[in-house]
Amino acid sequence: MATNTTTVDQERLAAAEPGQLAVTWRRFRKHKLAMIGLGILTLLAVLCIFAPFIAPYDPDKIDLPSKFAPSSWQHLAGADDFGRDMLSRLLYAGQISMFIGVICTVIVMTVGSIVGALAGYFGGWVDTVLMRIVDLLLAVPFFPLLLVISQMLNQVGLPTVVVIVIVLTIFGWTGVSRLVRGQILSLRGLDFVEATRALGASHSRIIFRHMMPNSLAPIIVNATLSVGGFIIAESALSFLGYGVRAPTATWGNMLSDVSNYFLEQPMLAFYPGMAILLTVVSINFMGDALRDALDPRLKM
């Protein structure tokens, strides 16, 4: 009877304990800046996603009589040197900039996680070959080479968005692979891995079913921070004229467009610059909060 009572009590305690997701969310909510960032990022994402229904004008519509029109009820954020509505262009540009940030992060995390997991799990010559490739890519000057590759791909005739995604993902996975390799190395000798191997599980099952889920916390944090990093990188390339080109609007090439008359019309640079700042800072706050929420060693 005592054993049955103890079992029932244990089951009740287990049922009463919140799941990992609930614990993570409770810890995340205690980070006030992260909650503010989540609200700002959600608002920006909703506005950009529903830009076709919210934007008052066609973002590429030229209206020369409205050239450099100030903020008014007709143009809430003013108009640029071609009379195009800045608010409409901001919303549509956000679609491209955020899409590039997210899709680059997904590709980089996938490739980097696979390479790092293989290197950490198998070790030996596999680890040596893969990590020397990573070292070689890390030793290459990053930004100048991106400019060269971007110019070469643009001459091939690929869509500019595809070009920028390829350029940003060529070298972006190297840091992730090192991170995942370290996590897999720390898990490789643990008992649950040895037990799974003794039961006859395949290498792919051990890696992706048992080891990778235990490495998700740092990967998720790195992914959130990478989105902001790719948005900044795209903005920098577009500002220099090597990224997404007109007529497709991004926050980066909007800054490039106003560079010639920045002193006369500073507000035209303020709006895309503030959009980049709010997006990246919000993502960074969320990344810091996720790091704390997913770290079992921290008591919040």
ABEGO torsion letter per residue (X at the ends): XAAAAAAAAAAAAAAABBBAAAAAAAAAAABAAAAAAAAAAAAAAAAAAAAAAABABBAABBBAAABGBBBBAABAAEBBAAGBBAAAAAAAAAAAAAAAAAAAAAAAAAAAAAAAAAAAAAEEAAAAAAAAAAAAAAABBAAAAAAAAAAAAAAAGBBAAAAAAAAAAAAAAAAAAAAAAAAAAAAAABAAAAAAAAAGBBAAAAAAAAAAAAAAAAAAAAAAAAAAAAAAAAAAAAAAGABBBOABBBAAAAAAAAAAAAAABAAAAAAAAAAAAAAAAAAAAAAAAAAAAABAABBX
